[in-house]
């Protein structure tokens, strides 16, 4: 009898037992898989590549699920389950993003979504907070968020912008009159 056929039949007969064993021995199974991967990573990457080529839609769907899942985990952890901006309270999931509290995220920006995986794999290090895109952008540009109106620097920036707008208004060309020259 063919070994694949035998394995398939054995699995069908003993499915419940096998699944229970896998559940109970998940750590050992993961350890064995990691060891086999270390011994022959090319075999795993080839198999994975072939599967992705054979199942492009499933592969894309799995990638989306993984990205959404890791973002959900990160937002949940760093917002203490509230899913809201630490500055303004915005709670729309699609507007929330990560912010480096000490403004030291330049090296991490290049990682993209991999940064989320890095945070999860490193057991959620300190120095990260959840902000909405507006607060995060304002903090990046001005150094503080406009919601923090007690800040002297923000008031200086606001005065500068108002003054600049007034100067621009003064320099606007006057509209031409509709009257024809007589």
Backbone bond lengths (Angstrom), bond angles and torsions (degrees), N, CA, C in turn:
res aa  C-N    CA-C-N  psi(-1)  N-CA   C-N-CA  omega(-1)  CA-C   N-CA-C  phi
1 X - - - 1.456 - - 1.534 109.46 -
2 X 1.295 115.53 139.95 1.459 122.87 178.05 1.538 109.76 -62.95
3 X 1.342 117.26 138.37 1.467 121.40 -176.50 1.533 111.97 -64.13
4 X 1.335 117.12 -37.99 1.463 120.10 178.98 1.523 110.62 -64.72
5 X 1.310 115.31 -41.93 1.459 120.55 179.57 1.533 109.83 -64.91
6 X 1.305 116.19 -42.72 1.468 121.01 178.38 1.536 110.63 -61.15
7 X 1.344 116.57 -46.68 1.462 120.63 -179.92 1.525 111.71 -61.14
8 X 1.310 115.93 -39.94 1.455 120.95 -179.98 1.530 110.42 -63.85
9 X 1.321 116.39 -46.21 1.462 121.18 179.78 1.530 110.67 -65.30
10 X 1.313 116.15 -42.15 1.464 120.53 179.00 1.528 110.03 -60.85
11 X 1.329 115.93 -43.32 1.465 120.07 179.66 1.527 110.66 -62.61
12 X 1.321 116.92 -44.38 1.463 120.21 179.17 1.527 111.47 -58.97
13 X 1.331 116.38 -43.27 1.465 120.74 -178.37 1.526 111.92 -70.23
14 X 1.337 116.82 -36.52 1.469 121.18 -172.03 1.536 113.00 -114.98
15 X 1.302 117.28 27.21 1.472 121.97 -173.47 1.536 112.46 -55.26
16 X 1.323 116.66 -51.69 1.473 120.96 -177.74 1.529 111.39 -59.33
17 X 1.303 116.08 -44.99 1.465 121.68 179.80 1.540 110.72 -62.14
18 X 1.331 115.99 -44.41 1.474 120.97 -179.42 1.520 110.75 -64.48
19 X 1.335 116.93 -44.94 1.470 120.25 -179.83 1.525 111.87 -64.02
20 X 1.316 116.46 -40.01 1.467 120.37 177.76 1.526 110.75 -64.61
21 X 1.340 116.11 -42.03 1.464 120.98 178.49 1.534 110.65 -62.92
22 X 1.332 116.03 -43.18 1.468 119.79 177.90 1.513 111.39 -60.87
23 X 1.323 115.10 -43.08 1.464 119.68 -179.52 1.530 110.61 -61.94
24 X 1.326 116.02 -43.52 1.470 120.69 -178.25 1.528 112.54 -72.40
25 X 1.320 117.16 -27.29 1.456 120.77 -175.53 1.535 112.90 -113.60
26 X 1.311 117.40 28.88 1.461 121.46 -175.26 1.536 111.82 -53.99
27 X 1.313 117.95 -44.01 1.474 120.61 -178.84 1.521 111.83 -63.66
28 X 1.332 116.59 -42.89 1.467 119.83 178.71 1.517 111.45 -65.49
29 X 1.319 115.70 -40.67 1.465 119.83 179.00 1.530 109.92 -63.00
30 X 1.330 116.33 -46.83 1.474 119.92 178.97 1.524 111.28 -60.14
31 X 1.320 116.09 -39.20 1.456 120.57 179.24 1.530 110.76 -63.57
32 X 1.335 116.27 -44.71 1.465 120.19 178.85 1.531 111.19 -63.83
33 X 1.323 117.42 -40.02 1.475 120.76 179.60 1.525 109.83 -64.85
34 X 1.326 116.71 -42.89 1.475 119.87 178.12 1.526 111.10 -62.01
35 X 1.326 117.07 -40.06 1.467 120.37 178.24 1.526 111.21 -64.09
36 X 1.334 116.18 -43.76 1.477 119.25 178.30 1.523 111.09 -64.23
37 X 1.335 116.23 -36.48 1.466 119.77 178.19 1.531 110.53 -64.53
38 X 1.334 116.40 -43.92 1.474 120.29 179.69 1.529 111.50 -62.29
39 X 1.325 116.66 -35.64 1.463 120.96 179.61 1.528 111.75 -68.83
40 X 1.328 116.96 -36.31 1.462 119.67 -174.96 1.543 110.97 -148.28
41 X 1.335 118.16 72.30 1.477 120.02 -177.35 1.527 113.31 -65.26
42 X 1.343 117.17 -28.64 1.473 119.74 -179.33 1.525 110.66 -62.95
43 X 1.316 116.34 -39.53 1.464 120.87 -179.80 1.533 110.12 -60.77
44 X 1.343 116.33 -43.60 1.457 120.29 -179.03 1.524 111.21 -68.61
45 X 1.333 116.81 -42.41 1.466 118.62 -178.75 1.526 110.79 -68.46
46 X 1.339 117.66 -36.78 1.470 120.86 176.74 1.529 110.63 -63.38
47 X 1.314 115.79 -44.90 1.466 120.33 -179.44 1.535 109.66 -63.41
48 X 1.305 115.21 -42.84 1.462 120.49 179.96 1.530 111.29 -64.77
49 X 1.318 116.14 -42.67 1.467 121.27 179.58 1.531 110.55 -63.08
50 X 1.330 116.53 -43.96 1.470 120.40 178.93 1.527 110.91 -61.50
51 X 1.326 116.60 -42.78 1.457 120.04 179.54 1.527 110.72 -62.78
52 X 1.347 117.02 -44.53 1.465 120.68 179.46 1.526 111.11 -61.23
53 X 1.337 117.59 -39.78 1.457 121.06 178.81 1.531 110.99 -68.07
54 X 1.302 116.08 -36.84 1.460 120.85 -179.15 1.535 111.71 -75.34
55 X 1.333 116.73 -30.36 1.470 122.41 -175.87 1.531 111.37 -127.56
56 X 1.332 119.20 64.57 1.468 120.17 -174.65 1.529 113.92 -63.53
57 X 1.320 117.58 -37.67 1.472 119.86 -179.24 1.528 111.11 -67.66
58 X 1.330 116.28 -44.36 1.469 120.19 178.29 1.524 110.23 -63.73
59 X 1.319 115.68 -38.72 1.459 120.46 179.80 1.528 111.21 -62.83
60 X 1.327 116.50 -46.07 1.472 120.56 177.85 1.522 111.02 -61.97
61 X 1.329 115.42 -43.75 1.457 119.88 179.25 1.531 111.07 -62.04
62 X 1.334 117.30 -42.69 1.467 120.71 177.44 1.524 111.53 -61.98
63 X 1.333 116.66 -40.43 1.469 120.04 178.72 1.518 111.10 -63.04
64 X 1.326 116.55 -43.50 1.470 120.51 178.82 1.524 109.98 -63.29
65 X 1.332 116.38 -45.01 1.467 120.20 179.03 1.527 111.16 -59.19
66 X 1.326 116.61 -43.46 1.465 120.25 -179.93 1.521 111.43 -63.63
67 X 1.337 116.96 -44.58 1.467 120.13 -179.42 1.529 111.43 -64.36
68 X 1.329 116.57 -44.68 1.466 120.38 179.38 1.522 110.18 -64.78
69 X 1.311 116.05 -40.97 1.463 120.41 -179.23 1.526 112.02 -63.20
70 X 1.327 116.56 -45.92 1.465 118.76 -178.20 1.529 110.34 -68.82
71 X 1.339 117.79 -37.48 1.468 119.22 177.77 1.522 109.84 -64.52
72 X 1.322 116.87 -41.84 1.462 121.27 177.61 1.525 110.67 -59.07
73 X 1.332 116.95 -46.89 1.469 121.20 179.31 1.522 111.54 -59.63
74 X 1.336 116.17 -45.25 1.471 120.86 -177.84 1.527 110.54 -65.60
75 X 1.337 116.87 -47.65 1.465 120.18 179.60 1.523 111.07 -62.10
76 X 1.313 116.32 -40.11 1.456 120.79 178.79 1.526 110.90 -61.86
77 X 1.320 116.48 -44.62 1.467 119.83 -178.32 1.533 111.62 -66.92
78 X 1.324 116.76 -53.20 1.465 119.92 -172.96 1.527 113.93 -75.48
79 X 1.345 117.99 -15.50 1.464 119.12 176.18 1.527 111.30 -104.09
80 X 1.313 116.60 10.11 1.468 122.58 -179.11 1.526 111.76 54.77
81 X 1.325 115.97 38.62 1.457 121.07 176.76 1.520 114.70 80.43
82 X 1.322 119.12 2.05 1.469 121.78 -177.05 1.527 113.26 -87.26
83 X 1.313 118.21 -25.74 1.459 123.45 -176.85 1.525 111.02 51.55
84 X 1.332 115.77 59.52 1.460 119.33 177.54 1.519 110.71 -149.26
85 X 1.326 114.83 157.23 1.461 122.27 178.69 1.525 109.16 -64.94
86 X 1.317 116.20 134.13 1.466 120.76 -179.44 1.526 111.65 -69.13
87 X 1.334 117.88 -16.90 1.461 121.67 -177.48 1.526 111.95 -97.59
88 X 1.340 116.68 -57.97 1.472 119.97 -171.87 1.520 113.98 -106.44
89 X 1.329 118.26 -12.31 1.452 120.65 178.71 1.522 114.44 88.33
90 X 1.334 118.23 5.89 1.476 121.37 177.16 1.525 108.75 -54.63
91 X 1.352 116.79 132.23 1.462 118.81 -175.78 1.524 113.78 -122.87
92 X 1.316 118.34 15.28 1.458 120.57 175.44 1.530 108.12 -78.49
93 X 1.327 115.43 118.94 1.465 122.54 -175.36 1.533 111.92 -51.71
94 X 1.335 116.88 -39.02 1.459 121.09 -174.52 1.526 112.76 -72.68
95 X 1.338 118.36 -17.58 1.460 121.46 179.77 1.521 112.87 -94.30
96 X 1.322 117.49 -11.07 1.467 120.32 -174.38 1.516 111.52 -84.24
97 X 1.329 115.07 143.85 1.457 121.30 -178.78 1.525 109.28 -149.00
98 X 1.310 115.62 171.70 1.463 120.94 -179.61 1.515 110.97 -90.04
99 X 1.323 115.50 147.89 1.458 121.42 177.43 1.520 108.44 -135.37
100 X 1.326 115.50 135.02 1.465 120.29 173.38 1.523 107.36 -81.72
101 X 1.301 116.71 118.64 1.462 121.50 -175.18 1.529 110.78 -58.33
102 X 1.334 117.54 -38.13 1.463 121.25 -177.62 1.531 113.20 -92.70
103 X 1.324 117.38 13.15 1.471 123.07 -179.87 1.533 112.71 55.82
104 X 1.322 116.77 38.35 1.463 120.90 -178.77 1.534 111.63 -114.68
105 X 1.330 116.56 38.56 1.457 119.92 -173.58 1.506 116.15 -100.25
106 X 1.323 117.85 11.50 1.464 119.88 -176.48 1.530 112.09 -57.08
107 X 1.317 116.41 -45.10 1.474 119.75 -177.59 1.529 111.29 -67.64
108 X 1.327 116.97 -30.07 1.462 120.51 -178.22 1.525 112.78 -81.09
109 X 1.326 117.94 -23.57 1.456 121.37 -179.42 1.519 111.91 -59.29
110 X 1.320 116.90 -33.22 1.464 121.61 -178.52 1.529 111.74 -69.62
111 X 1.331 117.72 -19.01 1.462 121.32 -176.71 1.526 112.62 -77.00
112 X 1.325 118.37 -24.03 1.463 121.07 -177.53 1.513 110.71 63.51
113 X 1.334 116.37 -136.91 1.464 120.94 -177.85 1.522 111.04 -64.62
114 X 1.319 118.16 -22.61 1.469 120.81 177.98 1.526 110.99 -60.55
115 X 1.338 116.15 -25.79 1.464 119.77 178.43 1.527 110.35 -62.02
116 X 1.333 117.02 -38.27 1.460 120.59 178.17 1.527 110.34 -62.86
117 X 1.338 116.37 -43.49 1.461 120.30 178.39 1.532 110.10 -63.90
118 X 1.334 116.49 -39.29 1.461 121.08 179.25 1.532 110.39 -61.25
119 X 1.331 116.81 -43.30 1.461 120.19 178.80 1.529 111.08 -61.21
120 X 1.322 115.68 -45.41 1.463 119.28 -178.61 1.526 110.91 -65.71
121 X 1.330 117.25 -41.73 1.463 120.67 -179.14 1.521 112.46 -68.75
122 X 1.353 117.27 -24.93 1.469 121.31 178.86 1.523 112.11 -97.51
123 X 1.325 117.00 22.95 1.465 123.24 176.25 1.526 113.44 57.90
124 X 1.326 116.37 43.91 1.462 123.17 171.57 1.532 113.13 52.97
125 X 1.333 117.39 72.27 1.469 119.51 -179.01 1.535 112.06 -65.58
126 X 1.314 115.39 160.05 1.470 121.91 179.58 1.527 110.28 -72.52
127 X 1.325 116.72 168.65 1.456 121.77 174.88 1.515 113.92 95.97
128 X 1.329 117.56 10.96 1.462 122.58 -179.90 1.524 108.16 -122.74
129 X 1.342 115.71 141.54 1.455 120.33 173.83 1.530 109.07 -136.82
130 X 1.313 116.66 165.11 1.458 122.30 178.67 1.521 108.52 -98.62
131 X 1.338 115.88 125.09 1.461 122.13 173.56 1.517 108.78 -130.49
132 X 1.330 116.14 158.33 1.458 119.19 172.42 1.538 107.47 -78.89
133 X 1.328 116.60 166.95 1.466 120.44 -177.93 1.528 111.32 -58.35
134 X 1.334 117.37 -40.85 1.467 119.86 -177.97 1.529 111.41 -63.76
135 X 1.307 116.97 -49.63 1.472 120.13 -179.10 1.523 110.62 -64.35
136 X 1.336 116.84 -40.73 1.459 120.61 -179.81 1.532 110.57 -64.85
137 X 1.329 117.26 -43.01 1.469 120.39 178.99 1.515 111.02 -64.64
138 X 1.328 116.63 -45.24 1.465 120.47 179.56 1.523 110.90 -61.40
139 X 1.322 116.37 -40.77 1.463 119.99 178.76 1.530 110.24 -64.60
140 X 1.335 116.29 -38.43 1.462 120.07 178.79 1.522 112.56 -68.17
141 X 1.322 116.99 -38.84 1.470 120.93 -177.00 1.524 112.08 -81.69
142 X 1.339 116.01 -49.71 1.465 120.33 -173.25 1.521 114.21 -98.60
143 X 1.320 117.19 -13.44 1.457 120.09 -177.88 1.514 112.57 93.21
144 X 1.321 117.26 -18.87 1.466 123.12 177.28 1.525 108.22 -144.34
145 X 1.296 115.90 163.75 1.458 121.19 178.21 1.522 109.73 -91.66
146 X 1.329 118.78 143.02 1.469 120.93 178.57 1.521 113.43 -61.22
147 X 1.321 118.51 -23.02 1.457 119.88 177.52 1.525 111.00 -63.82
148 X 1.313 115.94 -21.03 1.460 120.98 179.31 1.525 107.91 -90.76
149 X 1.342 116.61 68.42 1.465 120.55 -172.46 1.526 113.61 -74.90
150 X 1.316 118.09 -4.52 1.463 120.80 176.03 1.521 110.55 -76.19
151 X 1.312 116.19 -13.62 1.452 121.21 -174.87 1.524 111.06 -75.98
152 X 1.293 116.99 127.59 1.460 123.05 -178.97 1.531 111.24 -62.18
153 X 1.322 117.07 -39.97 1.460 120.52 -178.17 1.526 111.22 -62.78
154 X 1.333 116.76 -40.17 1.464 120.17 -179.84 1.518 110.56 -63.59
155 X 1.331 117.73 -38.07 1.467 120.90 178.57 1.530 110.46 -66.51
156 X 1.325 116.85 -37.37 1.471 120.24 176.74 1.527 110.47 -63.87
157 X 1.313 117.08 -42.58 1.466 121.33 179.06 1.525 109.94 -63.64
158 X 1.319 115.71 -42.38 1.461 119.65 179.74 1.528 110.81 -62.67
159 X 1.325 116.91 -43.30 1.475 120.22 177.77 1.520 110.53 -61.36
160 X 1.340 116.74 -42.49 1.457 121.42 178.98 1.526 111.03 -60.36
161 X 1.335 116.08 -46.01 1.456 119.85 -179.04 1.526 111.56 -64.85
162 X 1.319 117.44 -40.67 1.465 120.26 177.93 1.521 111.02 -64.34
163 X 1.327 116.50 -42.02 1.459 120.76 178.57 1.523 110.16 -63.86
164 X 1.328 117.03 -42.97 1.458 121.19 179.30 1.523 110.43 -62.58
165 X 1.318 117.10 -41.08 1.456 121.17 179.52 1.527 109.79 -64.05
166 X 1.352 116.86 -41.12 1.472 120.92 179.59 1.524 110.05 -63.43
167 X 1.322 117.41 -43.35 1.462 121.36 178.74 1.523 110.02 -61.96
168 X 1.332 116.28 -41.17 1.458 119.65 179.18 1.526 110.73 -65.02
169 X 1.328 117.55 -36.90 1.462 121.46 178.23 1.529 110.01 -63.72
170 X 1.337 116.72 -39.99 1.469 120.82 -178.97 1.517 111.67 -66.80
171 X 1.331 117.31 -28.79 1.461 120.82 -176.53 1.528 112.90 -89.73
172 X 1.330 117.25 -1.74 1.454 119.43 -179.51 1.522 109.74 -63.01
173 X 1.307 118.24 139.38 1.474 119.54 177.93 1.530 109.15 -68.51
174 X 1.294 115.13 143.68 1.461 121.15 178.96 1.522 108.03 -72.97
175 X 1.342 117.05 141.00 1.458 118.46 179.05 1.522 110.88 -67.27
176 X 1.309 115.19 144.95 1.450 120.23 178.00 1.512 109.26 -71.88
177 X 1.297 115.45 144.17 1.457 120.23 -179.71 1.516 108.40 -76.93
178 X 1.316 116.54 148.61 1.437 122.35 179.48 1.526 113.01 -81.38
179 X 1.332 115.24 -9.29 1.469 119.31 -178.85 1.509 109.05 -73.89
180 X 1.325 115.39 133.83 1.449 120.22 177.53 1.508 109.48 -80.18
181 X 1.289 116.70 148.76 1.473 121.02 179.65 1.530 108.52 -62.70
182 X 1.317 115.41 135.07 1.456 120.30 -178.19 1.482 112.50 -89.31
